[in-house]
């Protein structure tokens, strides 16, 4: 497990994402929960993002923090997420976590899958 500083493989959390994670942790009654973002094969563009809450950290996980919130990314996913920002967006059609990934050559319309 490594806590990341600003480097070329960093993944950032927006202020909006940090606020929403804080709200969700309180709703779950567990302020120790961390948002885990992982990339797996699949989706309509080749890779897909997965979001979950976790309270454990593995040996190959990297930690990124903002405003008292921790984001966890495994080392394999980090290769595909390096330089990305996790944001929380509220729009008329709904609200969701979204990833602004500079490594993605294209993404699907819903933003949950991408290709390199």
Buried (B, 14 or more C-beta within 10 A) or exposed (E): EEEBEEEEBBBBBBEBBBBBBBEBBEEEEEEEBBBBBBBEEEBEBBBBBEEEBBEEBEEEBBBBEBEEBBBBBBEEBBEBBBBBBBBBBEEEEEEBBBBEBEBBEEBBEEBBBBBE
